[in-house]
Amino acid sequence: MEERRFDPRLMVKRLLAPIDPPLFFIQMGLLGFALVMMMSASPERVDSQLVNSGVAILVTWVAARMPTQRLLSLAVPLYLLGVALLVGVALFGEVSKGARRWLHVGVTRIQPSELLKIAMPLMLAWYFQQREGLIRLREFLVAGVLLAVPLGLIAAQPDLGTAVLVAAAGFYVIFFAGLSWKLILPFALVGVAGLGAIVAFGDQWCQPGVDWYGLREYQKHRVCTLLDPTSDPLGKGFHIIQSTIAIGSGGIFGKGWLSGTQTHLAFIPERHTDFIFAVLGEEFGLIGAIVLLCLYLALIVRGFAIAARAPTLATRLLAGAVTMIFFTYAFVNMGMVSGILPVVGVPLPFMSYGGTALVTLSLGIGILMSIQRHRAP
Amino acid sequence: MSEFRTPEQETYQFRARLLVAGMFILVCFGLLVARFVYLQVMRYDYYHTRAEENRIALAPVVPNRGTVIDRNGVVLARNYAAYTLEITPSKVADLEATITALGEIIDIQPKDRRRMKKLLDESKNFESVPIRNRLTDEEVARFVAQRYRFPGVEVQARLFRDYPLGSTGSHILGYLGRINERDQQKIEERGDEANYRGSNFIGKSGVEQSYENELHGITGFEQVEVDAGGRAVRLLNRTAATPGNNLTLTIDSELQRVVEEAFGDRRGALVAIEPATGGILAMVSMPTYDPNLFVDGIASADWKALNESPDHPLINRAIYSAYPPGSTFKPFMALAALETGKRTAWQAIADPGVFNFGGHQFRDDKRGGHGMVDMYKSIVQSCDTYYYMLANDMGIEAIARFMGQLGFGRRTGVDIEGEAEGILPSPEWKKRRFRRPEQQKWYAGETISIGIGQGYNAYTPIQLAQATAAVANDGVMFRPHLVKYVTSSVTGAQREIEPRPIRELAFKPAHLQTIKQAMLGVNREGTGAKAFRGAPYEAAGKTGTAQVFSLKGAEYRASAIHERLRDHALFIAFAPVEKPVIALAVLVENGGFGATSAAPIARLVLDYYLAGKHPAGPAADDPDAGEAE
């Protein structure tokens, strides 16, 4: 037996063992890009962005070290905790900006809906794993109910952005679990028809006084503002108008780092959070935007590669869904900032300032790494 | 879904779905790229422009308004800088509460509030409106210390107009006032909006109004980079403002003051013209007002007092009010007679004191008449009968033609606004004036009283002064004007106004001499003799009395009728007779006989102007002076 000695090289090796190099480099690339953008958009937040990045890497590392089975065993408790907290929000939550989203727990306040973004796919993956080989319509119905309960609670807060993301996360698991195309297609068709109808009749629906059954006034407003930003140039429409001006005026090569007039003269609202892509588009132009898209694409390709080789049904579903969540974040955010999707509060993954979303996303990277590392059955 | 699937089948199905998802992702990202290309390549120019428009704002640099001085360099209008406290209503949530809070640190009177309210109604919501003008340094310091409490409230250094002589010459200078909606419309019609961005004031009357274009100057611009909140971040480019040009008036402000004092508290007007140039030496309309009241936006009580006064101080009587010229018309009638050949100077008539025409008696003021009257005597003694006959002989058309060329019944074109045309009676005028055919007809009897300056005759004092100056200047007429020259603020070059005569009436020198001698006779031995006794110069003159109220057959007794219904007193004069340097027309409203109240004013004015004598006080009425006019 060899004597256990302190060996720095072994130490580093063990530290780095859970890390998947491609994912790690992509994540570092995104965080580095975010830091560069933050120096322009909000220099005073660079320090705390550095801290957040450190925390993000740590979270990734911890999650990556954790065996997949352990992760999956947390699915039920996390899901139940999440739902319980959402109920708590509904009963005792704190109202901020017209929505009841926050819950005070001792020293800090948390936004339980954020937890569901990971707990939801985890729960559904765990569930389908339990029913592996027996997945029939009934199982999909149960999955649908599991999805619907927290979704309803979030939508009631109301928090349309998070609801969309949680719904997407759940749907991706169900989709990858093999939900029949016969069931997907009708929904897809209804969706396409709906979009067509909005384009055709949007103006009439957006008249004041027209009540949109089931949607709040502010949600109607967001959709309507998207359809015609000029209808409200000083209010909600201001965000979209100014962010498209920022992106468009960036041109192919951009105005140069720290030289975006829209950014530095405060025409872009929320420029360090949801609208940071407008800063990027203005200062780095089309080139910068495509570089960012490529980083996300690389992340997705790597995620799908891990999913394709994942050993169990649960890890497959989980890896696929998590990857799709990254895509959804990125697409919804860039779509909204460039004016092709409604303004919903969805951050740009790894780029927007804000600890909670960063931790959630880093957890996702960590889960992918964990699946990749523990793929031997 | 099959009943039973092998793990291989499941893996295969999963990978197929990954592929579908991947395709979906590519489509979505493709959509984004298409959108970026659309925004950043295809519509780059548009968005680039929009971003520049966002970023760059033009801030106007208001030019200094030109100053106004009189012919001797006395300052009549100038600018001074003062601090104002201004509120931008759109940036203030509760205006009343804000003003009340401001009142705790700065003295705000109820009249300040009222004035602000008025300005608010007139201005657009995004403009700042002054709540207090002329803050003291202490008040500025107190406000600045507490500025954080008052978003939307700011202290601004602004230029204000100041009229150092106060009410002297107020009708000439006019005044500046805030630009209201109607002014704004006019500015837009002229296409001058850009030049008025940032300007708060505009000339409202007098030369301030008529020379607005000269005085205003050219607004400069600062290109500033602004942030989303509209705050200027840095200066990109600056085009300096070009100050307004300065005006030098033909007015002698000391003479103006002397005239105003001579009037005392009587109402009336006086226009004094330099015959050789048409330059107006004094233009007085009494009562006057203080134009400084308007500078800050006039307080409503002051406005009410001015606007509702029965004396109508805001009206410029010198150019706007038309009066019958009375007997001051006679020298012009006499000249017309000579020029048209209807009379010679020595031709005399026997005056029975009455002229009968068409069954109507036209009476002379002097009972029993003046005896044998030639032209000289007709003017010196102001014989009515002579002119009744003359008017009848000449006919209305000839009178109208002759008087028209002297400028009667036509706007003189003096360089301030608000001039009235007056009435030069003629058959054509009657046709235009009246609707009904029987009223439109000219009756020969109507011509008779025209001859003595009554009837339909109505001329403004400036027309009377202009005609007097024309005679004094041997028929060479200039357009009366107030501005001597405009001095360019940039080059210092002086541009003369109206240096050329507008008309040269070829009167025979002998005819002119007859009239001038007769007018000299008026002041030597006639109706003006008392007023001009002992004058150290030779002045030509003519008294006049214009009826306000027609007495049907009854005897006119000044003391018996209401003051406002008493006759207007007139006097025209020029001096020295040989080479006149001043010609004037005076009108005293309800002053009675011209010799009584108007001639003494003319005497004071000429004494000052020709002999440098400052009067001791208002001209005294002379109740004994020539009863007959």
HADDOCK unambig.tbl for C-alpha pairs under 7 A between the chains (distance, minus, plus):
assign (segid A and resid 176 and name CA) (segid B and resid 14 and name CA) 6.01 0.50 0.50
assign (segid A and resid 176 and name CA) (segid B and resid 17 and name CA) 6.18 0.50 0.50
assign (segid A and resid 245 and name CA) (segid B and resid 47 and name CA) 5.09 0.50 0.50
assign (segid A and resid 245 and name CA) (segid B and resid 50 and name CA) 6.62 0.50 0.50
assign (segid A and resid 245 and name CA) (segid B and resid 51 and name CA) 6.16 0.50 0.50
assign (segid A and resid 246 and name CA) (segid B and resid 51 and name CA) 6.96 0.50 0.50
assign (segid A and resid 247 and name CA) (segid B and resid 39 and name CA) 6.82 0.50 0.50
assign (segid A and resid 247 and name CA) (segid B and resid 40 and name CA) 6.52 0.50 0.50
assign (segid A and resid 248 and name CA) (segid B and resid 39 and name CA) 4.43 0.50 0.50
assign (segid A and resid 248 and name CA) (segid B and resid 40 and name CA) 4.23 0.50 0.50
assign (segid A and resid 248 and name CA) (segid B and resid 43 and name CA) 6.74 0.50 0.50
assign (segid A and resid 248 and name CA) (segid B and resid 44 and name CA) 5.37 0.50 0.50
assign (segid A and resid 248 and name CA) (segid B and resid 47 and name CA) 5.14 0.50 0.50
assign (segid A and resid 248 and name CA) (segid B and resid 48 and name CA) 6.86 0.50 0.50
assign (segid A and resid 249 and name CA) (segid B and resid 40 and name CA) 6.47 0.50 0.50
assign (segid A and resid 249 and name CA) (segid B and resid 44 and name CA) 5.64 0.50 0.50
assign (segid A and resid 249 and name CA) (segid B and resid 47 and name CA) 4.77 0.50 0.50
assign (segid A and resid 249 and name CA) (segid B and resid 48 and name CA) 4.16 0.50 0.50
assign (segid A and resid 249 and name CA) (segid B and resid 51 and name CA) 6.46 0.50 0.50
assign (segid A and resid 250 and name CA) (segid B and resid 40 and name CA) 6.29 0.50 0.50
assign (segid A and resid 251 and name CA) (segid B and resid 40 and name CA) 4.24 0.50 0.50
assign (segid A and resid 251 and name CA) (segid B and resid 41 and name CA) 5.82 0.50 0.50
assign (segid A and resid 251 and name CA) (segid B and resid 44 and name CA) 5.63 0.50 0.50
assign (segid A and resid 252 and name CA) (segid B and resid 40 and name CA) 6.05 0.50 0.50
assign (segid A and resid 252 and name CA) (segid B and resid 41 and name CA) 6.37 0.50 0.50
assign (segid A and resid 261 and name CA) (segid B and resid 55 and name CA) 6.90 0.50 0.50
assign (segid A and resid 262 and name CA) (segid B and resid 51 and name CA) 6.67 0.50 0.50
assign (segid A and resid 265 and name CA) (segid B and resid 226 and name CA) 6.92 0.50 0.50
assign (segid A and resid 265 and name CA) (segid B and resid 227 and name CA) 4.19 0.50 0.50
assign (segid A and resid 265 and name CA) (segid B and resid 228 and name CA) 5.94 0.50 0.50
assign (segid A and resid 266 and name CA) (segid B and resid 227 and name CA) 5.94 0.50 0.50
assign (segid A and resid 266 and name CA) (segid B and resid 228 and name CA) 5.30 0.50 0.50
assign (segid A and resid 267 and name CA) (segid B and resid 227 and name CA) 6.89 0.50 0.50
assign (segid A and resid 267 and name CA) (segid B and resid 228 and name CA) 4.84 0.50 0.50
assign (segid A and resid 286 and name CA) (segid B and resid 36 and name CA) 6.53 0.50 0.50
assign (segid A and resid 286 and name CA) (segid B and resid 40 and name CA) 6.46 0.50 0.50
assign (segid A and resid 304 and name CA) (segid B and resid 18 and name CA) 6.94 0.50 0.50
assign (segid A and resid 308 and name CA) (segid B and resid 15 and name CA) 6.09 0.50 0.50
assign (segid A and resid 335 and name CA) (segid B and resid 32 and name CA) 6.68 0.50 0.50
